[in-house]
Amino acid sequence: MSKSNLVLEKATVFDKIGVVKHEVAIVFEALKGFRQKFPFAENFASIEWLDPDKLFKVNPDEVGEFFHFIEKYLNLPGASSLNSSNVYRNCRLQIKDFKNLLRLVVDDRKSLAEKVDGPWERIGGLGPDKYLAKKIIFCFNYEKDAILPIFNKQHLRHFTNRVVDGSNGQVKYFSLGQEYEHYTAELLKAKNGLSLTKDWSNLYFARFLYATYPPPDSEAVGVGALGARKIGNVVTNEQLELQGFMKLLGELQKQGKIDGETFREKRALWTSQPSERELLVHRLRKLLDGSSNSL
């Protein structure tokens, strides 16, 4: 079976009850709010007005609103994350350099490769993989549909090897940005070549890739947050849907819309009646959204 046919087969059974789709919608809504607060792509001059406290606050030290958003919304399940606030402090200290990099990020005349290959290393912590730089680039270019929220170059290579038919070309002499642009284009070509996935958002497609083809370094063997033991690095669709369902129940309980007994009852229903899961999630979402007062 060709890789594209295998992708189509796996995409057909992915996220059957829409948990990931719901989570992706939340991220996009948050992205819109982020872009309204930091309208650099729409108003180039507003970059000059960027408050250093939006990057990193001092006395006491605290991650600013700009990077807090990136930490919260752009860490995909299975993807590695940045675990040091020093880089945020450095961006504050070198805010002039950071503003120049933002100007590069929102410049439509520059290619994706040129944006990644910009002088990010001038600020300590932004190189050499430019992991955080790619996240920033995604935030201000996601609507152009030419970038994927896959920021680790090894992960990009892994996914390309798993889903792209044929040769991927020689990248030995490519710069980091050229390599990133090349593999991104290969994956988007594969995505857009299938009738089922071509209309998926790039963020949703990235979630599919991480759930279906987890990179070897993504998650270690161990007991997950929900108490279920993970086998190797594989996270099944059912595990992913259960995680989303538990988050939904947790949010309802947090808002006082269900009690502990109802939480346990709905959890038991999920386990005992798989065929009713989609309807159950639909009812719970209506309750969470306030469009229904009862289950």
C-alpha positions as CSV (number, residue, x, y, z in Angstrom):
1,M,0.0,0.0,0.0
2,S,1.3,3.4,-0.9
3,K,2.0,5.9,1.9
4,S,-0.7,8.3,0.6
5,N,-3.3,5.5,0.7
6,L,-2.2,4.6,4.2
7,V,-2.5,8.2,5.3
8,L,-6.0,8.3,3.9
9,E,-6.9,5.1,5.7
10,K,-5.7,6.5,9.0
11,A,-7.2,9.9,8.4
12,T,-10.6,8.3,7.9
13,V,-10.7,7.0,11.5
14,F,-8.9,10.0,13.1
15,D,-10.8,12.1,15.7
16,K,-14.2,10.5,15.0
17,I,-16.0,12.4,17.8
18,G,-14.3,15.7,17.1
19,V,-12.3,16.2,20.3
20,V,-9.2,17.4,18.5
21,K,-11.2,19.5,16.1
22,H,-12.8,21.3,19.1
23,E,-9.4,21.9,20.7
24,V,-8.0,23.2,17.4
25,A,-10.9,25.6,17.1
26,I,-10.0,26.9,20.6
27,V,-6.4,27.5,19.5
28,F,-7.5,29.4,16.4
29,E,-9.8,31.6,18.5
30,A,-6.9,32.3,20.8
31,L,-4.7,33.1,17.8
32,K,-7.2,35.7,16.6
33,G,-7.1,37.3,20.0
34,F,-3.3,37.2,20.1
35,R,-3.1,38.9,16.7
36,Q,-5.5,41.6,17.9
37,K,-3.3,42.3,20.8
38,F,-0.1,42.2,18.7
39,P,-1.3,43.5,15.3
40,F,2.2,43.5,13.8
41,A,1.2,41.9,10.5
42,E,-1.7,44.3,10.0
43,N,0.1,47.4,11.4
44,F,3.8,47.3,10.7
45,A,4.5,50.4,12.8
46,S,2.9,48.9,15.9
47,I,6.1,46.8,16.3
48,E,7.9,49.9,17.5
49,W,5.4,50.3,20.4
50,L,5.9,46.8,21.8
51,D,6.1,47.0,25.6
52,P,9.1,45.0,27.0
53,D,6.8,43.8,29.8
54,K,4.8,42.0,27.2
55,L,7.8,39.8,26.6
56,F,9.1,39.3,30.2
57,K,8.3,41.1,33.4
58,V,10.9,41.8,36.1
59,N,10.5,42.4,39.9
60,P,9.1,39.8,40.2
61,D,10.2,37.7,37.2
62,E,7.3,36.6,35.1
63,V,6.8,35.5,31.5
64,G,5.0,38.2,29.6
65,E,1.7,37.9,27.7
66,F,3.4,37.4,24.3
67,F,5.4,34.3,25.3
68,H,2.8,33.1,27.7
69,F,0.4,32.6,24.7
70,I,3.1,30.6,22.8
71,E,3.8,28.4,25.9
72,K,0.1,27.7,26.4
73,Y,-1.2,27.2,22.9
74,L,1.7,26.1,20.7
75,N,3.0,23.0,22.5
76,L,1.4,20.2,20.5
77,P,0.9,16.8,22.2
78,G,4.0,14.7,21.5
79,A,6.1,17.7,20.6
80,S,9.0,18.9,22.7
81,S,8.8,22.3,24.4
82,L,11.1,25.0,25.5
83,N,11.7,24.9,29.3
84,S,13.7,28.0,30.1
85,S,12.6,31.6,30.7
86,N,16.1,32.9,30.0
87,V,15.4,33.3,26.3
88,Y,12.3,35.5,27.2
89,R,14.5,37.6,29.4
90,N,17.0,38.0,26.6
91,C,14.3,39.1,24.2
92,R,13.4,41.8,26.7
93,L,17.0,42.9,27.2
94,Q,17.6,43.0,23.4
95,I,14.2,44.3,22.5
96,K,15.6,46.4,19.6
97,D,17.0,43.2,18.0
98,F,13.7,41.4,18.7
99,K,11.7,44.1,17.0
100,N,13.8,43.9,13.9
101,L,13.2,40.1,13.9
102,L,9.5,40.8,14.2
103,R,9.7,43.0,11.1
104,L,11.3,40.1,9.2
105,V,8.5,37.8,10.4
106,V,5.7,39.9,9.0
107,D,7.4,40.9,5.8
108,D,5.4,39.3,3.0
109,R,8.3,39.8,0.6
110,K,10.4,37.3,2.5
111,S,10.0,33.5,2.0
112,L,9.5,31.1,4.9
113,A,13.2,30.0,4.5
114,E,14.4,33.6,4.7
115,K,12.3,34.2,7.9
116,V,13.7,31.1,9.6
117,D,17.3,31.9,8.4
118,G,17.1,35.4,9.9
119,P,19.6,36.5,12.5
120,W,17.7,34.9,15.5
121,E,21.0,33.8,17.0
122,R,21.8,37.4,18.0
123,I,19.5,36.7,21.0
124,G,20.7,34.0,23.3
125,G,18.3,31.0,23.3
126,L,16.7,31.5,19.9
127,G,19.2,29.2,18.1
128,P,20.5,26.9,16.8
129,D,17.3,25.0,15.9
130,K,15.3,28.3,16.0
131,Y,12.5,26.3,17.6
132,L,10.9,29.4,19.3
133,A,11.5,31.5,16.2
134,K,9.4,29.1,14.1
135,K,6.6,29.4,16.7
136,I,6.7,33.2,16.3
137,I,6.7,32.9,12.5
138,F,3.7,30.6,12.7
139,C,1.7,33.0,14.8
140,F,2.0,35.8,12.3
141,N,1.8,33.7,9.1
142,Y,-0.6,30.8,9.9
143,E,-3.4,32.1,7.7
144,K,-1.3,31.9,4.6
145,D,-1.5,28.1,4.8
146,A,2.2,27.7,3.8
147,I,3.5,26.8,7.3
148,L,2.9,23.9,9.7
149,P,3.1,24.1,13.5
150,I,5.9,21.5,13.5
151,F,8.9,23.2,14.9
152,N,11.4,20.4,15.4
153,K,13.4,19.6,12.2
154,Q,13.8,16.0,13.2
155,H,10.0,15.7,13.5
156,L,9.5,17.3,10.1
157,R,11.9,14.7,8.6
158,H,10.2,11.9,10.4
159,F,6.7,12.9,9.2
160,T,7.9,13.4,5.7
161,N,9.4,9.9,5.6
162,R,6.2,8.4,6.9
163,V,3.6,10.1,4.7
164,V,5.3,11.4,1.5
165,D,5.6,9.0,-1.5
166,G,8.7,9.1,-3.6
167,S,12.0,10.9,-3.2
168,N,12.2,14.0,-0.9
169,G,15.1,15.5,-2.7
170,Q,18.6,16.3,-1.4
171,V,18.7,18.7,1.5
172,K,22.4,18.1,2.5
173,Y,23.5,21.6,1.5
174,F,20.3,23.4,2.5
175,S,20.3,26.1,5.2
176,L,18.0,25.4,8.2
177,G,15.3,27.6,6.8
178,Q,15.5,26.0,3.3
179,E,15.3,22.6,4.9
180,Y,12.3,23.7,7.0
181,E,10.6,25.2,3.9
182,H,11.3,22.1,1.8
183,Y,9.9,19.5,4.3
184,T,6.9,21.8,5.1
185,A,6.1,22.0,1.4
186,E,6.4,18.2,1.0
187,L,4.0,17.6,3.8
188,L,1.5,20.2,2.6
189,K,1.6,18.7,-0.9
190,A,0.8,15.3,0.6
191,K,-2.0,16.8,2.7
192,N,-3.5,18.7,-0.2
193,G,-3.3,15.7,-2.5
194,L,-5.9,13.8,-0.5
195,S,-9.6,14.6,-0.8
196,L,-10.2,14.0,2.9
197,T,-7.3,16.0,4.3
198,K,-7.0,18.9,1.8
199,D,-9.6,20.9,3.6
200,W,-8.1,20.4,7.0
201,S,-6.4,23.3,8.6
202,N,-2.6,22.9,8.9
203,L,-2.9,22.9,12.7
204,Y,-5.4,20.0,12.6
205,F,-3.2,18.1,10.1
206,A,-0.2,18.6,12.5
207,R,-2.3,17.2,15.3
208,F,-3.1,14.2,13.1
209,L,0.6,13.6,12.3
210,Y,1.6,13.7,16.0
211,A,-1.2,11.4,17.0
212,T,-0.8,8.9,14.2
213,Y,3.0,8.9,13.6
214,P,4.5,10.0,16.9
215,P,8.2,10.7,16.5
216,P,10.6,8.4,18.4
217,D,11.6,11.2,20.9
218,S,8.0,12.5,21.5
219,E,6.8,10.8,24.7
220,A,8.5,8.3,27.0
221,V,6.9,5.1,28.3
222,G,5.1,5.7,31.5
223,V,1.8,6.3,33.2
224,G,-0.2,9.1,31.6
225,A,-2.1,11.8,33.3
226,L,-5.3,9.8,33.1
227,G,-3.7,6.7,34.7
228,A,-3.5,4.7,31.5
229,R,-0.1,3.1,30.7
230,K,1.4,4.2,27.4
231,I,3.0,1.6,25.3
232,G,6.2,3.0,23.8
233,N,5.6,6.3,22.0
234,V,2.3,5.4,20.5
235,V,-0.7,7.4,21.5
236,T,-3.9,5.9,20.0
237,N,-6.9,7.9,18.7
238,E,-8.9,6.4,21.5
239,Q,-6.5,7.6,24.1
240,L,-6.4,11.0,22.5
241,E,-10.3,11.2,22.5
242,L,-10.4,10.1,26.1
243,Q,-8.0,12.8,27.1
244,G,-10.2,15.4,25.4
245,F,-13.3,14.0,27.0
246,M,-11.7,14.1,30.5
247,K,-10.7,17.7,29.9
248,L,-14.3,18.5,28.9
249,L,-15.6,16.9,32.1
250,G,-13.0,18.7,34.1
251,E,-13.9,22.1,32.7
252,L,-17.6,21.4,33.4
253,Q,-16.8,20.5,37.0
254,K,-14.6,23.5,37.4
255,Q,-17.4,25.8,36.3
256,G,-19.8,24.0,38.7
257,K,-22.0,22.7,35.9
258,I,-21.6,19.0,37.0
259,D,-20.7,17.5,40.4
260,G,-18.4,14.6,41.2
261,E,-21.1,12.0,40.9
262,T,-22.1,13.2,37.4
263,F,-18.4,13.3,36.4
264,R,-18.0,9.6,37.4
265,E,-21.3,8.7,35.7
266,K,-20.3,10.3,32.4
267,R,-16.9,8.7,32.6
268,A,-18.5,5.3,33.1
269,L,-20.9,5.9,30.1
270,W,-17.9,6.7,27.9
271,T,-16.3,3.3,28.8
272,S,-19.5,1.2,28.6
273,Q,-21.2,2.7,25.6
274,P,-18.7,3.5,22.8
275,S,-21.4,4.0,20.2
276,E,-22.9,6.8,22.3
277,R,-19.7,8.8,22.7
278,E,-20.4,11.3,19.9
279,L,-23.8,12.2,21.3
280,L,-22.5,12.4,24.8
281,V,-19.7,14.8,23.9
282,H,-22.2,16.9,21.9
283,R,-24.5,17.2,24.9
284,L,-21.6,18.1,27.3
285,R,-20.3,20.8,24.9
286,K,-23.8,22.3,24.7
287,L,-23.8,22.4,28.5
288,L,-20.4,24.0,28.6
289,D,-21.3,26.6,26.0
290,G,-24.5,27.5,27.9
291,S,-26.8,26.5,25.1
292,S,-28.3,23.8,27.4
293,N,-29.1,23.8,31.1
294,S,-29.3,20.0,31.5
295,L,-27.9,16.8,30.2
